[in-house]
Amino acid sequence: MAVTNWVDHLSAKEVAGAVYPGVGTEGVLVLIAFVIWIGWHVISAKQESDKLSKLAKRRPGSNAWKNNVTDG
């Protein structure tokens, strides 16, 4: 189907204003993206907190950095 006039094409009953697939799902997709974004922050904060508490339990001294040993 070749479209020669977009105004007539978009006002046709077959199209009914749908210019791209998935029209109307933007709100749901934004909500899903927001939940994933918040979840990522929660998970990364927990991982960083666990790593810092593990380091705090070791009680490194003020000169521990001179050994140049990485903890991984």
Biopython code that builds the backbone (N, CA, C, O; Angstrom):
import numpy as np
from Bio.PDB.StructureBuilder import StructureBuilder

atoms = [
    (1, "MET", "N", (0.836, -1.171, 0.000)),
    (1, "MET", "CA", (0.000, 0.000, 0.000)),
    (1, "MET", "C", (0.888, 1.244, 0.000)),
    (1, "MET", "O", (1.587, 1.517, 0.975)),
    (2, "ALA", "N", (0.853, 1.970, -1.066)),
    (2, "ALA", "CA", (1.635, 3.197, -1.176)),
    (2, "ALA", "C", (0.807, 4.365, -0.664)),
    (2, "ALA", "O", (-0.336, 4.559, -1.078)),
    (3, "VAL", "N", (1.388, 5.134, 0.231)),
    (3, "VAL", "CA", (0.694, 6.293, 0.793)),
    (3, "VAL", "C", (1.166, 7.525, 0.051)),
    (3, "VAL", "O", (2.356, 7.838, 0.033)),
    (4, "THR", "N", (0.219, 8.223, -0.565)),
    (4, "THR", "CA", (0.569, 9.441, -1.288)),
    (4, "THR", "C", (0.117, 10.687, -0.538)),
    (4, "THR", "O", (0.659, 11.771, -0.757)),
    (5, "ASN", "N", (-0.874, 10.545, 0.347)),
    (5, "ASN", "CA", (-1.380, 11.684, 1.094)),
    (5, "ASN", "C", (-1.555, 11.252, 2.555)),
    (5, "ASN", "O", (-2.469, 10.493, 2.877)),
    (6, "TRP", "N", (-0.679, 11.737, 3.426)),
    (6, "TRP", "CA", (-0.712, 11.302, 4.828)),
    (6, "TRP", "C", (-1.959, 11.775, 5.558)),
    (6, "TRP", "O", (-2.437, 11.081, 6.455)),
    (7, "VAL", "N", (-2.495, 12.921, 5.206)),
    (7, "VAL", "CA", (-3.693, 13.422, 5.882)),
    (7, "VAL", "C", (-4.866, 12.489, 5.616)),
    (7, "VAL", "O", (-5.605, 12.152, 6.541)),
    (8, "ASP", "N", (-5.044, 12.074, 4.391)),
    (8, "ASP", "CA", (-6.116, 11.140, 4.075)),
    (8, "ASP", "C", (-5.850, 9.777, 4.696)),
    (8, "ASP", "O", (-6.779, 9.108, 5.148)),
    (9, "HIS", "N", (-4.603, 9.367, 4.721)),
    (9, "HIS", "CA", (-4.257, 8.054, 5.271)),
    (9, "HIS", "C", (-4.527, 7.996, 6.771)),
    (9, "HIS", "O", (-5.103, 7.023, 7.257)),
    (10, "LEU", "N", (-4.121, 9.015, 7.503)),
    (10, "LEU", "CA", (-4.298, 9.004, 8.951)),
    (10, "LEU", "C", (-5.734, 9.231, 9.379)),
    (10, "LEU", "O", (-6.107, 8.888, 10.501)),
    (11, "SER", "N", (-6.553, 9.809, 8.494)),
    (11, "SER", "CA", (-7.954, 10.009, 8.835)),
    (11, "SER", "C", (-8.833, 8.852, 8.361)),
    (11, "SER", "O", (-10.044, 8.881, 8.579)),
    (12, "ALA", "N", (-8.263, 7.848, 7.727)),
    (12, "ALA", "CA", (-9.036, 6.694, 7.270)),
    (12, "ALA", "C", (-9.473, 5.853, 8.462)),
    (12, "ALA", "O", (-8.800, 5.836, 9.493)),
    (13, "LYS", "N", (-10.598, 5.157, 8.324)),
    (13, "LYS", "CA", (-11.120, 4.346, 9.418)),
    (13, "LYS", "C", (-10.227, 3.158, 9.735)),
    (13, "LYS", "O", (-10.182, 2.722, 10.885)),
    (14, "GLU", "N", (-9.521, 2.628, 8.760)),
    (14, "GLU", "CA", (-8.648, 1.480, 8.998)),
    (14, "GLU", "C", (-7.490, 1.849, 9.915)),
    (14, "GLU", "O", (-7.066, 1.043, 10.743)),
    (15, "VAL", "N", (-6.989, 3.044, 9.770)),
    (15, "VAL", "CA", (-5.847, 3.476, 10.554)),
    (15, "VAL", "C", (-6.317, 4.018, 11.893)),
    (15, "VAL", "O", (-5.748, 3.653, 12.922)),
    (16, "ALA", "N", (-7.299, 4.845, 11.921)),
    (16, "ALA", "CA", (-7.910, 5.428, 13.111)),
    (16, "ALA", "C", (-6.891, 6.085, 14.029)),
    (16, "ALA", "O", (-6.988, 5.956, 15.250)),
    (17, "GLY", "N", (-5.920, 6.783, 13.463)),
    (17, "GLY", "CA", (-4.961, 7.547, 14.247)),
    (17, "GLY", "C", (-3.747, 6.778, 14.720)),
    (17, "GLY", "O", (-2.846, 7.380, 15.304)),
    (18, "ALA", "N", (-3.682, 5.483, 14.496)),
    (18, "ALA", "CA", (-2.529, 4.697, 14.941)),
    (18, "ALA", "C", (-1.386, 4.892, 13.953)),
    (18, "ALA", "O", (-1.418, 4.365, 12.841)),
    (19, "VAL", "N", (-0.392, 5.642, 14.363)),
    (19, "VAL", "CA", (0.714, 5.949, 13.478)),
    (19, "VAL", "C", (1.814, 4.909, 13.621)),
    (19, "VAL", "O", (2.536, 4.645, 12.659)),
    (20, "TYR", "N", (1.956, 4.316, 14.797)),
    (20, "TYR", "CA", (2.997, 3.327, 15.060)),
    (20, "TYR", "C", (2.411, 2.211, 15.909)),
    (20, "TYR", "O", (1.408, 2.425, 16.591)),
    (21, "PRO", "N", (3.004, 1.037, 15.888)),
    (21, "PRO", "CA", (2.479, -0.062, 16.697)),
    (21, "PRO", "C", (2.667, 0.194, 18.187)),
    (21, "PRO", "O", (3.658, 0.799, 18.596)),
    (22, "GLY", "N", (1.747, -0.253, 18.972)),
    (22, "GLY", "CA", (1.843, -0.098, 20.415)),
    (22, "GLY", "C", (1.301, 1.210, 20.935)),
    (22, "GLY", "O", (1.657, 1.629, 22.037)),
    (23, "VAL", "N", (0.453, 1.864, 20.174)),
    (23, "VAL", "CA", (-0.127, 3.129, 20.615)),
    (23, "VAL", "C", (-0.977, 2.862, 21.850)),
    (23, "VAL", "O", (-1.810, 1.956, 21.861)),
    (24, "GLY", "N", (-0.759, 3.658, 22.883)),
    (24, "GLY", "CA", (-1.526, 3.517, 24.112)),
    (24, "GLY", "C", (-0.796, 2.754, 25.196)),
    (24, "GLY", "O", (-1.281, 2.681, 26.325)),
    (25, "THR", "N", (0.355, 2.184, 24.885)),
    (25, "THR", "CA", (1.095, 1.425, 25.891)),
    (25, "THR", "C", (2.221, 2.233, 26.515)),
    (25, "THR", "O", (2.992, 1.701, 27.313)),
    (26, "GLU", "N", (2.327, 3.505, 26.167)),
    (26, "GLU", "CA", (3.433, 4.327, 26.667)),
    (26, "GLU", "C", (3.394, 4.446, 28.189)),
    (26, "GLU", "O", (4.430, 4.360, 28.849)),
    (27, "GLY", "N", (2.210, 4.643, 28.738)),
    (27, "GLY", "CA", (2.083, 4.780, 30.186)),
    (27, "GLY", "C", (2.537, 3.532, 30.922)),
    (27, "GLY", "O", (3.228, 3.619, 31.937)),
    (28, "VAL", "N", (2.150, 2.381, 30.415)),
    (28, "VAL", "CA", (2.544, 1.116, 31.036)),
    (28, "VAL", "C", (4.048, 0.914, 30.926)),
    (28, "VAL", "O", (4.689, 0.467, 31.878)),
    (29, "LEU", "N", (4.615, 1.243, 29.765)),
    (29, "LEU", "CA", (6.054, 1.090, 29.574)),
    (29, "LEU", "C", (6.846, 2.038, 30.473)),
    (29, "LEU", "O", (7.897, 1.661, 30.994)),
    (30, "VAL", "N", (6.356, 3.257, 30.659)),
    (30, "VAL", "CA", (7.020, 4.195, 31.557)),
    (30, "VAL", "C", (6.944, 3.686, 32.988)),
    (30, "VAL", "O", (7.919, 3.790, 33.733)),
    (31, "LEU", "N", (5.801, 3.138, 33.383)),
    (31, "LEU", "CA", (5.644, 2.591, 34.727)),
    (31, "LEU", "C", (6.591, 1.408, 34.948)),
    (31, "LEU", "O", (7.211, 1.303, 36.006)),
    (32, "ILE", "N", (6.706, 0.531, 33.970)),
    (32, "ILE", "CA", (7.626, -0.608, 34.071)),
    (32, "ILE", "C", (9.069, -0.113, 34.170)),
    (32, "ILE", "O", (9.844, -0.626, 34.976)),
    (33, "ALA", "N", (9.434, 0.884, 33.353)),
    (33, "ALA", "CA", (10.788, 1.430, 33.397)),
    (33, "ALA", "C", (11.070, 2.073, 34.753)),
    (33, "ALA", "O", (12.179, 1.945, 35.273)),
    (34, "PHE", "N", (10.085, 2.762, 35.334)),
    (34, "PHE", "CA", (10.262, 3.387, 36.640)),
    (34, "PHE", "C", (10.465, 2.342, 37.725)),
    (34, "PHE", "O", (11.309, 2.518, 38.603)),
    (35, "VAL", "N", (9.702, 1.257, 37.675)),
    (35, "VAL", "CA", (9.846, 0.183, 38.666)),
    (35, "VAL", "C", (11.228, -0.473, 38.540)),
    (35, "VAL", "O", (11.873, -0.754, 39.550)),
    (36, "ILE", "N", (11.679, -0.714, 37.316)),
    (36, "ILE", "CA", (13.005, -1.296, 37.103)),
    (36, "ILE", "C", (14.087, -0.348, 37.606)),
    (36, "ILE", "O", (15.058, -0.790, 38.219)),
    (37, "TRP", "N", (13.931, 0.950, 37.355)),
    (37, "TRP", "CA", (14.906, 1.948, 37.790)),
    (37, "TRP", "C", (15.006, 1.995, 39.317)),
    (37, "TRP", "O", (16.107, 2.007, 39.866)),
    (38, "ILE", "N", (13.873, 2.022, 39.993)),
    (38, "ILE", "CA", (13.865, 2.034, 41.461)),
    (38, "ILE", "C", (14.440, 0.719, 41.988)),
    (38, "ILE", "O", (15.216, 0.727, 42.944)),
    (39, "GLY", "N", (14.072, -0.402, 41.382)),
    (39, "GLY", "CA", (14.609, -1.693, 41.791)),
    (39, "GLY", "C", (16.116, -1.756, 41.646)),
    (39, "GLY", "O", (16.802, -2.308, 42.506)),
    (40, "TRP", "N", (16.639, -1.193, 40.561)),
    (40, "TRP", "CA", (18.081, -1.175, 40.352)),
    (40, "TRP", "C", (18.769, -0.387, 41.461)),
    (40, "TRP", "O", (19.816, -0.799, 41.960)),
    (41, "HIS", "N", (18.182, 0.744, 41.847)),
    (41, "HIS", "CA", (18.771, 1.542, 42.929)),
    (41, "HIS", "C", (18.742, 0.783, 44.253)),
    (41, "HIS", "O", (19.710, 0.836, 45.012)),
    (42, "VAL", "N", (17.668, 0.090, 44.537)),
    (42, "VAL", "CA", (17.565, -0.668, 45.785)),
    (42, "VAL", "C", (18.596, -1.792, 45.816)),
    (42, "VAL", "O", (19.283, -1.983, 46.819)),
    (43, "ILE", "N", (18.702, -2.528, 44.726)),
    (43, "ILE", "CA", (19.639, -3.658, 44.664)),
    (43, "ILE", "C", (21.085, -3.153, 44.754)),
    (43, "ILE", "O", (21.890, -3.731, 45.484)),
    (44, "SER", "N", (21.423, -2.090, 44.030)),
    (44, "SER", "CA", (22.800, -1.593, 44.072)),
    (44, "SER", "C", (23.132, -1.010, 45.448)),
    (44, "SER", "O", (24.265, -1.146, 45.910)),
    (45, "ALA", "N", (22.178, -0.371, 46.103)),
    (45, "ALA", "CA", (22.429, 0.154, 47.448)),
    (45, "ALA", "C", (22.676, -0.982, 48.433)),
    (45, "ALA", "O", (23.541, -0.881, 49.303)),
    (46, "LYS", "N", (21.913, -2.061, 48.294)),
    (46, "LYS", "CA", (22.104, -3.212, 49.181)),
    (46, "LYS", "C", (23.473, -3.847, 48.955)),
    (46, "LYS", "O", (24.162, -4.191, 49.916)),
    (47, "GLN", "N", (23.871, -4.004, 47.696)),
    (47, "GLN", "CA", (25.176, -4.590, 47.403)),
    (47, "GLN", "C", (26.312, -3.722, 47.927)),
    (47, "GLN", "O", (27.284, -4.236, 48.481)),
    (48, "GLU", "N", (26.195, -2.411, 47.755)),
    (48, "GLU", "CA", (27.242, -1.525, 48.252)),
    (48, "GLU", "C", (27.292, -1.536, 49.776)),
    (48, "GLU", "O", (28.372, -1.503, 50.366)),
    (49, "SER", "N", (26.136, -1.581, 50.405)),
    (49, "SER", "CA", (26.090, -1.624, 51.868)),
    (49, "SER", "C", (26.717, -2.909, 52.399)),
    (49, "SER", "O", (27.456, -2.884, 53.383)),
    (50, "ASP", "N", (26.420, -4.035, 51.745)),
    (50, "ASP", "CA", (27.023, -5.308, 52.152)),
    (50, "ASP", "C", (28.547, -5.277, 52.007)),
    (50, "ASP", "O", (29.275, -5.758, 52.874)),
    (51, "LYS", "N", (29.012, -4.703, 50.899)),
    (51, "LYS", "CA", (30.454, -4.644, 50.658)),
    (51, "LYS", "C", (31.141, -3.745, 51.691)),
    (51, "LYS", "O", (32.215, -4.080, 52.190)),
    (52, "LEU", "N", (30.523, -2.608, 52.008)),
    (52, "LEU", "CA", (31.122, -1.697, 52.976)),
    (52, "LEU", "C", (31.086, -2.280, 54.391)),
    (52, "LEU", "O", (32.018, -2.071, 55.167)),
    (53, "SER", "N", (30.024, -3.006, 54.731)),
    (53, "SER", "CA", (29.977, -3.607, 56.063)),
    (53, "SER", "C", (30.993, -4.747, 56.184)),
    (53, "SER", "O", (31.555, -4.967, 57.257)),
    (54, "LYS", "N", (31.226, -5.466, 55.094)),
    (54, "LYS", "CA", (32.247, -6.510, 55.094)),
    (54, "LYS", "C", (33.638, -5.895, 55.295)),
    (54, "LYS", "O", (34.466, -6.438, 56.025)),
    (55, "LEU", "N", (33.876, -4.773, 54.647)),
    (55, "LEU", "CA", (35.146, -4.077, 54.806)),
    (55, "LEU", "C", (35.294, -3.518, 56.224)),
    (55, "LEU", "O", (36.387, -3.545, 56.789)),
    (56, "ALA", "N", (34.210, -3.017, 56.794)),
    (56, "ALA", "CA", (34.264, -2.457, 58.143)),
    (56, "ALA", "C", (34.530, -3.541, 59.184)),
    (56, "ALA", "O", (35.166, -3.275, 60.204)),
    (57, "LYS", "N", (34.050, -4.756, 58.940)),
    (57, "LYS", "CA", (34.295, -5.855, 59.879)),
    (57, "LYS", "C", (35.771, -6.244, 59.904)),
    (57, "LYS", "O", (36.262, -6.723, 60.927)),
    (58, "ARG", "N", (36.481, -6.048, 58.804)),
    (58, "ARG", "CA", (37.901, -6.381, 58.735)),
    (58, "ARG", "C", (38.742, -5.388, 59.528)),
    (58, "ARG", "O", (39.855, -5.711, 59.942)),
    (59, "ARG", "N", (38.227, -4.197, 59.740)),
    (59, "ARG", "CA", (38.908, -3.120, 60.470)),
    (59, "ARG", "C", (40.313, -2.865, 59.945)),
    (59, "ARG", "O", (41.298, -3.079, 60.652)),
    (60, "PRO", "N", (40.400, -2.405, 58.696)),
    (60, "PRO", "CA", (41.735, -2.116, 58.168)),
    (60, "PRO", "C", (42.347, -0.918, 58.886)),
    (60, "PRO", "O", (41.645, 0.020, 59.264)),
    (61, "GLY", "N", (43.650, -0.962, 59.067)),
    (61, "GLY", "CA", (44.354, 0.129, 59.725)),
    (61, "GLY", "C", (44.567, 1.300, 58.779)),
    (61, "GLY", "O", (44.243, 1.227, 57.593)),
    (62, "SER", "N", (45.108, 2.367, 59.314)),
    (62, "SER", "CA", (45.314, 3.562, 58.500)),
    (62, "SER", "C", (46.415, 3.361, 57.461)),
    (62, "SER", "O", (46.468, 4.097, 56.475)),
    (63, "ASN", "N", (47.287, 2.386, 57.663)),
    (63, "ASN", "CA", (48.361, 2.133, 56.714)),
    (63, "ASN", "C", (48.097, 0.910, 55.837)),
    (63, "ASN", "O", (49.008, 0.436, 55.158)),
    (64, "ALA", "N", (46.884, 0.398, 55.837)),
    (64, "ALA", "CA", (46.569, -0.808, 55.068)),
    (64, "ALA", "C", (46.698, -0.573, 53.565)),
    (64, "ALA", "O", (46.982, -1.504, 52.810)),
    (65, "TRP", "N", (46.495, 0.644, 53.141)),
    (65, "TRP", "CA", (46.566, 0.926, 51.702)),
    (65, "TRP", "C", (47.993, 0.775, 51.180)),
    (65, "TRP", "O", (48.184, 0.634, 49.972)),
    (66, "LYS", "N", (48.975, 0.798, 52.034)),
    (66, "LYS", "CA", (50.366, 0.681, 51.590)),
    (66, "LYS", "C", (50.720, -0.731, 51.122)),
    (66, "LYS", "O", (51.689, -0.911, 50.383)),
    (67, "ASN", "N", (49.952, -1.726, 51.542)),
    (67, "ASN", "CA", (50.207, -3.089, 51.104)),
    (67, "ASN", "C", (49.850, -3.314, 49.650)),
    (67, "ASN", "O", (50.345, -4.248, 49.020)),
    (68, "ASN", "N", (48.988, -2.458, 49.116)),
    (68, "ASN", "CA", (48.590, -2.510, 47.710)),
    (68, "ASN", "C", (48.021, -3.883, 47.336)),
    (68, "ASN", "O", (48.294, -4.401, 46.253)),
    (69, "VAL", "N", (47.243, -4.455, 48.226)),
    (69, "VAL", "CA", (46.595, -5.725, 47.959)),
    (69, "VAL", "C", (45.115, -5.446, 47.703)),
    (69, "VAL", "O", (44.435, -4.836, 48.528)),
    (70, "THR", "N", (44.633, -5.896, 46.561)),
    (70, "THR", "CA", (43.232, -5.649, 46.235)),
    (70, "THR", "C", (42.352, -6.714, 46.857)),
    (70, "THR", "O", (42.758, -7.868, 46.993)),
    (71, "ASP", "N", (41.165, -6.328, 47.228)),
    (71, "ASP", "CA", (40.215, -7.255, 47.833)),
    (71, "ASP", "C", (39.265, -7.849, 46.814)),
    (71, "ASP", "O", (38.500, -8.748, 47.163)),
    (72, "GLY", "N", (39.276, -7.395, 45.578)),
    (72, "GLY", "CA", (38.459, -7.963, 44.536)),
    (72, "GLY", "C", (37.090, -7.462, 44.441)),
    (72, "GLY", "O", (36.332, -7.899, 43.576)),
]
sb = StructureBuilder()
sb.init_structure("model")
sb.init_model(0)
sb.init_chain("A")
sb.init_seg("    ")
for serial, (resi, resn, name, xyz) in enumerate(atoms, 1):
    if name == "N":
        sb.init_residue(resn, " ", resi, " ")
    sb.init_atom(name, np.array(xyz, "f"), 0.0, 1.0, " ", f" {name:<3s}", serial, name[0])
structure = sb.get_structure()
